[in-house]
Structures are given as structure tokens and as C-alpha cells.
Amino acid sequence: MAKDSPPGRLLAIDYTAKSTKKEVPGFLSKPPGAPVYHGFRILTDVEVDGFLFGMITDFEAGESNEGDAFVVAPDNSRAGLVWSVGHEQNFTEILPIAEDRWGVWLVSFPYPMTTHDHVRLNLRAILPLLKPNWERWKRTYSHGE
């Protein structure tokens, strides 16, 4: 790696996730019908109103002020997050809702991603902004399921 190259981010891989190839993790070879972000860790103890927080960037392995994550709704549908920690609130659509997810959102979190309690507070802070998009996705794509 070149001296001026930015450092890479560690991935929060769920090694128990099913894969179509036993020699690669599930996110690289997900089974048919697996949801978007399959193969990345879901923090089952970080729950707010039935919504769970999923990690793509492994902020537990090393301090990080930015990264990628996702939210799992009570119906197991998902939305992507590109997050940073900051004082100014940010909630911007990066990708619109689509059949496989209810958008990808650029968000800022008020608390550092250092404990699961902080992650829970951060999820609670953005959930009022995320929920209407989940509701819109359900009306458009869930077909009454």
C-alpha cells in the first residue's frame, strides 16, 4: 500500500451466515433469497422499537468516526447507512428505496460508536427519520406480506 493511501476499514463479518461457497463468507456468496447486507453482523442487543442495528464497518475492532452500517426493521427489511459522528444533524438520501432495501442514508450520530449503549442512542436519534421511509417502502414493495 502506498504511504499516502487511506487506511482500510475492518469489516464486521458474520462468519455464521450461510454462504453458497464454504470457503468464502456469506456476504461474498449469499444464498438465493438472502436479504441485502447478509453476512454482516447484526447487534441483537441494540434494539429500538423492534429495529436492530447492523454493522458493516467493525467499529468495535478499532475506533472509528465514520463507517457503513444498516438497520433491520421488524419485518427483516433493511436500509443502509453511511454514518459519521458529529454535532450537526445530517440525514440525506444516497440511494432511493428499491425492492431489496428501503434506501441508503447519509447520517450523523451524536454519540461516539464506542459502546452498544451509544449505538442504541444513535439508532434512537435517527429512527424517527428512518421510519417514514420504511413505511413508504412497505406500501410500495411489501405486497401486503
Backbone bond lengths (Angstrom), bond angles and torsions (degrees), N, CA, C in turn:
res aa  C-N    CA-C-N  psi(-1)  N-CA   C-N-CA  omega(-1)  CA-C   N-CA-C  phi
1 M - - - 1.439 - - 1.519 108.81 -
2 A 1.317 116.42 137.53 1.456 121.35 179.25 1.521 110.17 -65.83
3 K 1.332 115.59 152.27 1.456 121.00 -177.56 1.522 112.87 -58.76
4 D 1.326 118.21 -35.46 1.459 121.33 -176.49 1.523 113.09 -94.43
5 S 1.322 117.69 7.88 1.458 120.28 178.18 1.524 110.07 -73.13
6 P 1.338 116.81 139.96 1.459 118.01 177.37 1.526 110.47 -68.65
7 P 1.345 116.48 148.25 1.461 118.17 179.69 1.524 110.48 -68.62
8 G 1.306 116.82 149.12 1.457 120.88 176.67 1.515 110.35 -79.10
9 R 1.305 114.88 165.68 1.459 120.47 177.91 1.516 108.78 -104.53
10 L 1.312 116.31 141.90 1.454 121.04 176.22 1.524 109.27 -74.73
11 L 1.314 116.16 142.13 1.458 121.36 -179.76 1.522 110.29 -94.98
12 A 1.323 115.19 144.46 1.472 122.23 177.89 1.523 108.02 -93.64
13 I 1.303 116.33 79.51 1.465 122.41 -174.16 1.525 110.17 -84.12
14 D 1.311 115.23 134.17 1.462 121.64 172.63 1.525 106.67 -93.60
15 Y 1.308 116.76 100.36 1.463 121.21 -176.11 1.524 112.53 -73.77
16 T 1.326 117.76 -8.21 1.463 120.66 176.51 1.530 111.68 -89.76
17 A 1.332 117.85 -9.10 1.469 120.90 -179.02 1.522 110.32 -68.12
18 K 1.311 116.03 138.65 1.469 121.05 179.54 1.517 110.88 -62.38
19 S 1.326 114.58 147.41 1.455 122.91 179.09 1.526 107.81 -136.92
20 T 1.315 116.87 149.90 1.460 119.44 176.44 1.527 111.30 -78.49
21 K 1.344 116.79 -12.45 1.465 121.68 176.62 1.522 107.52 -129.08
22 K 1.307 116.73 121.07 1.465 118.98 -173.79 1.526 113.58 -66.09
23 E 1.322 118.28 -17.75 1.465 119.67 -178.41 1.531 113.57 -89.43
24 V 1.344 117.76 -1.15 1.471 120.07 179.18 1.534 109.77 -130.00
25 P 1.322 116.58 150.34 1.467 118.72 -179.98 1.529 112.21 -68.19
26 G 1.336 114.92 159.42 1.458 122.03 -174.35 1.516 115.39 -57.65
27 F 1.329 118.46 -32.26 1.464 119.06 -178.07 1.528 111.61 -70.01
28 L 1.331 117.81 -20.99 1.462 121.17 178.27 1.524 112.88 -90.28
29 S 1.304 117.03 -19.76 1.465 121.22 -177.68 1.528 109.23 -148.09
30 K 1.329 114.38 66.87 1.460 117.47 -173.89 1.523 112.04 -76.26
31 P 1.319 115.58 147.18 1.463 120.24 -179.95 1.528 111.32 -67.91
32 P 1.329 117.50 156.02 1.460 120.47 176.70 1.533 110.05 -57.02
33 G 1.316 115.52 137.28 1.455 120.91 178.92 1.517 114.83 83.97
34 A 1.337 118.10 -4.96 1.465 120.41 178.48 1.530 108.97 -69.44
35 P 1.325 116.83 144.62 1.463 119.35 -178.57 1.526 112.12 -72.25
36 V 1.314 114.97 161.31 1.454 120.82 174.32 1.539 108.11 -57.14
37 Y 1.294 117.21 145.88 1.463 125.85 -177.39 1.533 112.98 71.60
38 H 1.323 116.51 13.65 1.462 120.94 174.12 1.528 108.46 -57.53
39 G 1.305 115.88 136.99 1.465 120.37 176.63 1.516 114.11 97.11
40 F 1.338 116.95 -2.77 1.460 120.44 174.10 1.525 108.41 -107.17
41 R 1.329 116.31 155.08 1.470 121.63 -173.14 1.525 112.57 -69.93
42 I 1.304 114.84 136.94 1.457 122.44 172.10 1.523 106.70 -109.46
43 L 1.318 115.99 127.89 1.457 121.06 179.54 1.520 108.10 -86.05
44 T 1.316 115.77 93.67 1.468 120.62 -173.83 1.523 112.59 -67.42
45 D 1.316 117.25 -16.82 1.469 120.03 176.98 1.530 112.13 -91.96
46 V 1.321 117.27 -0.14 1.463 121.05 176.18 1.524 106.96 -108.43
47 E 1.333 114.39 90.83 1.460 122.02 -174.62 1.518 109.15 -130.19
48 V 1.330 115.63 135.62 1.462 122.11 174.60 1.520 106.93 -136.43
49 D 1.303 117.14 118.56 1.480 122.91 177.88 1.531 112.38 53.13
50 G 1.325 117.11 35.49 1.460 120.88 179.30 1.517 114.59 87.37
51 F 1.317 118.47 -3.75 1.467 123.20 178.59 1.523 108.57 -96.34
52 L 1.331 116.00 138.33 1.462 122.33 -179.81 1.523 110.17 -112.63
53 F 1.323 115.40 157.11 1.461 121.60 179.03 1.522 109.39 -103.31
54 G 1.319 116.63 130.69 1.458 122.19 176.33 1.518 110.94 -113.93
55 M 1.316 116.31 140.45 1.471 121.79 -179.37 1.523 110.70 -102.07
56 I 1.299 116.12 135.25 1.462 122.11 165.79 1.525 107.39 -106.92
57 T 1.330 116.29 -52.03 1.462 121.10 172.17 1.522 107.65 -79.97
58 D 1.314 116.51 126.78 1.464 120.98 -178.23 1.526 109.80 -83.98
59 F 1.321 115.96 84.29 1.463 120.86 -179.52 1.524 111.46 -72.71
60 E 1.331 117.93 -11.87 1.467 120.14 176.09 1.533 111.64 -78.83
61 A 1.306 117.09 -23.32 1.468 121.14 -178.89 1.524 112.30 -81.93
62 G 1.306 116.77 -17.91 1.449 121.47 -179.62 1.507 109.45 -172.34
63 E 1.319 116.63 141.84 1.460 120.80 -176.76 1.530 110.62 -57.32
64 S 1.313 115.03 137.02 1.456 120.31 -179.48 1.524 109.51 -146.89
65 N 1.312 115.50 138.94 1.460 121.14 176.24 1.516 112.23 -102.93
66 E 1.334 116.26 3.75 1.463 121.04 178.47 1.515 108.75 -158.39
67 G 1.330 114.90 157.95 1.451 118.03 179.91 1.509 112.26 172.81
68 D 1.315 114.94 -164.94 1.459 122.69 -179.46 1.518 108.48 -123.11
69 A 1.334 115.14 146.13 1.458 121.41 -178.69 1.523 107.76 -156.67
70 F 1.325 115.76 -173.69 1.457 120.85 175.48 1.514 108.76 -154.67
71 V 1.322 114.61 163.08 1.457 121.92 177.84 1.519 107.34 -118.55
72 V 1.324 115.74 135.72 1.459 122.19 177.81 1.529 107.49 -107.66
73 A 1.334 116.05 120.27 1.459 121.63 179.57 1.522 110.39 -78.99
74 P 1.335 117.40 167.18 1.467 120.08 178.56 1.530 114.14 -56.39
75 D 1.338 118.45 -25.22 1.469 121.32 178.87 1.529 112.38 -91.71
76 N 1.345 117.71 10.19 1.468 126.00 -179.65 1.533 113.41 73.55
77 S 1.338 119.02 5.63 1.462 120.16 172.31 1.528 107.72 -75.05
78 R 1.334 115.80 163.54 1.459 118.91 -170.06 1.516 113.14 -140.29
79 A 1.321 114.15 153.98 1.461 122.54 173.56 1.520 107.61 -131.34
80 G 1.319 115.82 145.34 1.457 120.61 178.96 1.516 111.80 -90.57
81 L 1.330 115.00 152.27 1.459 121.97 177.71 1.518 109.69 -130.08
82 V 1.306 115.95 134.45 1.460 122.71 166.09 1.520 103.38 -112.04
83 W 1.318 116.80 110.51 1.457 120.06 -168.64 1.519 112.81 -116.11
84 S 1.321 113.49 155.73 1.460 121.81 169.30 1.521 106.94 -144.14
85 V 1.307 115.51 158.72 1.455 121.19 176.94 1.522 106.78 -97.25
86 G 1.323 116.02 128.09 1.462 119.48 -178.93 1.510 111.67 -167.95
87 H 1.317 114.67 166.92 1.462 120.51 -177.83 1.527 112.57 -83.72
88 E 1.320 116.81 -28.30 1.463 119.65 179.96 1.519 109.56 -87.90
89 Q 1.335 115.70 132.30 1.464 119.78 -179.56 1.521 109.46 -72.28
90 N 1.321 115.90 135.44 1.455 122.34 176.71 1.524 108.04 -136.77
91 F 1.314 115.63 132.18 1.455 122.00 174.59 1.519 106.02 -149.67
92 T 1.335 116.14 98.65 1.454 122.08 -173.47 1.516 109.37 -130.46
93 E 1.311 116.68 135.46 1.462 121.21 177.48 1.525 109.80 -72.06
94 I 1.327 116.01 128.54 1.467 121.97 174.21 1.527 109.28 -99.30
95 L 1.334 115.75 -47.63 1.465 122.49 175.51 1.525 108.38 -128.43
96 P 1.330 117.77 137.38 1.464 120.18 -179.08 1.529 111.96 -72.63
97 I 1.319 115.06 169.73 1.454 118.53 176.49 1.524 108.62 -60.29
98 A 1.311 114.66 148.18 1.465 122.78 177.99 1.520 106.18 -145.26
99 E 1.289 116.97 173.45 1.464 120.04 -175.91 1.527 112.54 -57.27
100 D 1.343 117.73 -36.24 1.466 120.29 -174.66 1.528 115.21 -90.09
101 R 1.341 118.02 -8.21 1.469 119.74 178.44 1.525 110.21 -164.67
102 W 1.303 115.42 156.83 1.454 120.05 -178.70 1.527 112.21 -96.78
103 G 1.346 112.65 50.58 1.456 120.65 172.99 1.511 113.67 97.71
104 V 1.330 113.56 169.06 1.460 122.74 170.26 1.524 105.06 -127.52
105 W 1.310 115.27 131.54 1.455 121.74 -169.51 1.518 111.66 -125.48
106 L 1.335 116.01 136.61 1.459 123.14 172.02 1.524 106.05 -88.61
107 V 1.326 116.96 118.06 1.462 121.04 -175.20 1.517 110.23 -130.94
108 S 1.323 114.71 153.43 1.467 119.42 170.76 1.518 107.95 -114.25
109 F 1.310 114.98 142.38 1.454 122.32 -179.91 1.525 109.17 -108.62
110 P 1.330 117.56 141.28 1.459 119.65 179.87 1.534 114.21 -79.60
111 Y 1.344 117.20 -20.79 1.456 120.68 -175.03 1.526 110.66 -113.83
112 P 1.323 117.87 144.69 1.465 119.67 175.92 1.521 110.38 -62.98
113 M 1.306 116.82 147.01 1.468 122.23 -178.13 1.529 109.26 -85.37
114 T 1.325 115.09 65.57 1.462 119.93 -175.14 1.529 113.53 -110.27
115 T 1.331 117.60 -23.18 1.459 120.83 178.84 1.526 108.63 -138.47
116 H 1.316 116.33 160.82 1.462 119.51 176.81 1.526 111.45 -65.85
117 D 1.348 116.98 -28.23 1.464 119.52 174.62 1.525 110.96 -64.08
118 H 1.326 117.23 -41.49 1.462 120.54 176.70 1.531 111.34 -65.88
119 V 1.319 116.53 -40.39 1.468 120.17 178.31 1.534 109.56 -61.42
120 R 1.322 116.12 -41.93 1.469 120.81 178.33 1.531 110.57 -62.01
121 L 1.330 117.81 -43.88 1.466 121.35 177.71 1.523 110.96 -62.90
122 N 1.320 117.06 -38.50 1.462 120.91 178.30 1.530 111.07 -66.50
123 L 1.330 116.66 -42.18 1.461 120.15 176.74 1.528 109.91 -62.31
124 R 1.308 116.63 -43.63 1.468 120.73 178.58 1.536 110.92 -59.86
125 A 1.322 117.30 -36.11 1.469 121.94 -178.40 1.528 112.49 -67.52
126 I 1.338 117.84 -35.42 1.475 119.48 -176.43 1.519 113.45 -98.08
127 L 1.318 117.59 -13.50 1.465 120.37 -175.42 1.539 113.42 -58.10
128 P 1.330 119.86 -40.08 1.468 118.02 177.81 1.539 113.08 -60.93
129 L 1.316 117.38 -25.36 1.464 121.40 177.39 1.528 111.45 -84.36
130 L 1.325 116.57 -31.44 1.462 121.06 -178.87 1.531 113.18 -78.65
131 K 1.328 116.60 -40.10 1.467 120.50 -173.18 1.531 114.07 -54.78
132 P 1.328 120.57 -43.31 1.471 118.87 178.88 1.534 112.96 -60.40
133 N 1.312 117.13 -31.22 1.465 120.85 178.42 1.522 111.13 -73.61
134 W 1.325 116.42 -35.44 1.465 120.58 173.84 1.525 109.92 -64.39
135 E 1.331 116.54 -44.27 1.471 120.75 178.14 1.530 110.83 -60.47
136 R 1.315 116.50 -42.17 1.479 120.95 178.53 1.521 110.12 -64.49
137 W 1.340 116.90 -41.48 1.465 120.76 177.64 1.525 110.45 -61.76
138 K 1.325 117.08 -44.34 1.465 121.05 -179.91 1.537 110.54 -59.85
139 R 1.331 116.85 -44.51 1.464 119.58 179.23 1.525 112.23 -62.65
140 T 1.325 115.85 -32.78 1.474 120.44 -175.78 1.521 113.12 -87.12
141 Y 1.343 117.69 -40.62 1.465 120.43 -168.23 1.518 117.24 -119.55
142 S 1.311 119.87 -16.14 1.457 117.98 -171.73 1.528 113.19 -80.43
143 H 1.318 117.80 -13.62 1.491 121.67 174.74 1.512 111.83 53.34
144 G 1.325 116.44 37.85 1.454 120.45 175.79 1.516 114.97 72.85
145 E 1.327 118.06 14.18 1.479 120.61 -178.78 1.502 110.58 -77.25
